[in-house]
């Protein structure tokens, strides 16, 4: 008899944990299980959408030519997140991109750069002077792309 009561108490605790983990407001055990099942199904859908989005982003973000840099710009509350990736490290490109930031009047608040085998830059930039006209992500992307293109034209490797 004592063991049955102990098992019942343990089971009740587990139902309460399940109820709180799934944000269920159900009172009886069957409803708690049904809510948990729906919660799990929603999580599965979210995971699938995340996988699809990640796969789509990776396939669209990988340049077909590893020497062609890819530029992405996202608008933040007070600035931009600028991402530049090239499958091949290209000396001097970082300087060109930073000069483009300066020309646009962007201050770099935070940046991560990797220049070992490939070139990768993640930078957060904000407008130096808020009084000037509003800048959009497409304009920033175009300016960075133009800087990389002009840098590439002046730094063509010699043919042997």
Secondary structure, DSSP 8 states (H G I E B T S, - for coil): -HHHHHHHHHHHHHHHHHHHHTT----SHHHHHHHHHHHHHHHHHHHHHHHHHHHHHHHHHS-SSTTS-EEEEEEETTEEEEEEEESS--TTHHHHHHHHHHHHTEEEEEEEEE-SSSEEEEEEEEES-TTS----HHHHHHHHHHHHHHHHHHT-----
